[in-house]
Amino acid sequence: MIDVARMEYQTLVNWGIYISIAVGGWFCKQIWDAVGKLKEDIHKIEVDLPSVYIRKDEFAENMKEIKNMLNKIFDKLDEKADK
């Protein structure tokens, strides 16, 4: 004879497993989509980076020019102070 209570319990366990798999699949899909979006964002940043930001060596060169100008100004101020 088939035990009805055992069969109902097995059905509940099966449905629990199905729901768990469905929720896990949905979660994995969300993660997959988020990773894809992050890849697109990183690619966009890589493309925009050279046109938006200054390179380190360019910055150092510009800072040298500014320092030279400031040194000239300070020298002129020192000459004025000496007179």
C-alpha positions as a Markdown table, in Angstrom:
| # | Residue | x | y | z |
|---|---|---|---|---|
| 1 | Met | 0.0 | 0.0 | 0.0 |
| 2 | Ile | 1.0 | 3.6 | -0.7 |
| 3 | Asp | 1.4 | 5.8 | 2.3 |
| 4 | Val | -0.5 | 9.0 | 1.5 |
| 5 | Ala | 1.1 | 11.1 | 4.2 |
| 6 | Arg | 4.6 | 10.1 | 2.9 |
| 7 | Met | 3.6 | 11.0 | -0.6 |
| 8 | Glu | 2.3 | 14.4 | 0.4 |
| 9 | Tyr | 5.5 | 15.0 | 2.4 |
| 10 | Gln | 7.6 | 14.1 | -0.7 |
| 11 | Thr | 5.5 | 16.4 | -2.9 |
| 12 | Leu | 6.2 | 19.3 | -0.4 |
| 13 | Val | 9.9 | 18.5 | -0.4 |
| 14 | Asn | 9.9 | 18.5 | -4.2 |
| 15 | Trp | 8.1 | 21.8 | -4.4 |
| 16 | Gly | 10.6 | 23.2 | -1.9 |
| 17 | Ile | 13.4 | 22.1 | -4.1 |
| 18 | Tyr | 11.8 | 23.5 | -7.2 |
| 19 | Ile | 11.2 | 26.9 | -5.5 |
| 20 | Ser | 14.8 | 26.9 | -4.2 |
| 21 | Ile | 16.2 | 26.2 | -7.7 |
| 22 | Ala | 14.0 | 28.9 | -9.2 |
| 23 | Val | 15.1 | 31.5 | -6.6 |
| 24 | Gly | 18.7 | 30.5 | -7.1 |
| 25 | Gly | 18.4 | 30.8 | -10.9 |
| 26 | Trp | 16.8 | 34.2 | -10.6 |
| 27 | Phe | 19.6 | 35.3 | -8.2 |
| 28 | Cys | 22.3 | 34.0 | -10.6 |
| 29 | Lys | 20.7 | 35.8 | -13.5 |
| 30 | Gln | 20.7 | 39.1 | -11.6 |
| 31 | Ile | 24.4 | 38.6 | -10.8 |
| 32 | Trp | 25.2 | 37.7 | -14.4 |
| 33 | Asp | 23.4 | 40.9 | -15.6 |
| 34 | Ala | 25.2 | 43.1 | -13.0 |
| 35 | Val | 28.6 | 41.7 | -14.1 |
| 36 | Gly | 27.7 | 42.4 | -17.7 |
| 37 | Lys | 26.7 | 46.0 | -16.8 |
| 38 | Leu | 30.0 | 46.4 | -14.9 |
| 39 | Lys | 32.0 | 45.2 | -17.9 |
| 40 | Glu | 30.2 | 47.8 | -20.1 |
| 41 | Asp | 30.9 | 50.6 | -17.6 |
| 42 | Ile | 34.6 | 49.6 | -17.3 |
| 43 | His | 34.9 | 49.6 | -21.1 |
| 44 | Lys | 33.3 | 53.0 | -21.3 |
| 45 | Ile | 35.7 | 54.3 | -18.7 |
| 46 | Glu | 38.7 | 52.8 | -20.6 |
| 47 | Val | 37.5 | 54.6 | -23.7 |
| 48 | Asp | 36.9 | 58.0 | -22.0 |
| 49 | Leu | 40.0 | 57.9 | -19.8 |
| 50 | Pro | 42.6 | 59.3 | -22.3 |
| 51 | Ser | 40.3 | 62.2 | -23.3 |
| 52 | Val | 39.1 | 63.2 | -19.9 |
| 53 | Tyr | 42.0 | 62.8 | -17.6 |
| 54 | Ile | 45.6 | 64.0 | -17.8 |
| 55 | Arg | 48.5 | 61.6 | -17.7 |
| 56 | Lys | 51.0 | 61.7 | -14.9 |
| 57 | Asp | 53.9 | 62.9 | -17.0 |
| 58 | Glu | 51.9 | 65.7 | -18.5 |
| 59 | Phe | 50.9 | 66.8 | -15.0 |
| 60 | Ala | 54.5 | 66.8 | -13.8 |
| 61 | Glu | 55.6 | 68.8 | -16.9 |
| 62 | Asn | 52.8 | 71.4 | -16.3 |
| 63 | Met | 53.8 | 71.7 | -12.6 |
| 64 | Lys | 57.4 | 72.3 | -13.6 |
| 65 | Glu | 56.3 | 75.2 | -15.7 |
| 66 | Ile | 54.2 | 76.6 | -12.9 |
| 67 | Lys | 57.0 | 76.3 | -10.5 |
| 68 | Asn | 59.4 | 78.1 | -12.9 |
| 69 | Met | 56.9 | 81.0 | -13.2 |
| 70 | Leu | 56.5 | 81.2 | -9.4 |
| 71 | Asn | 60.3 | 81.2 | -9.0 |
| 72 | Lys | 60.5 | 84.1 | -11.5 |
| 73 | Ile | 57.8 | 86.0 | -9.6 |
| 74 | Phe | 59.6 | 85.4 | -6.2 |
| 75 | Asp | 62.9 | 86.5 | -7.7 |
| 76 | Lys | 61.3 | 89.8 | -8.9 |
| 77 | Leu | 59.7 | 90.3 | -5.5 |
| 78 | Asp | 63.1 | 89.7 | -3.8 |
| 79 | Glu | 64.7 | 92.3 | -6.1 |
| 80 | Lys | 61.9 | 94.8 | -5.3 |
| 81 | Ala | 62.3 | 94.1 | -1.6 |
| 82 | Asp | 66.1 | 94.7 | -1.8 |
| 83 | Lys | 65.6 | 98.2 | -3.3 |
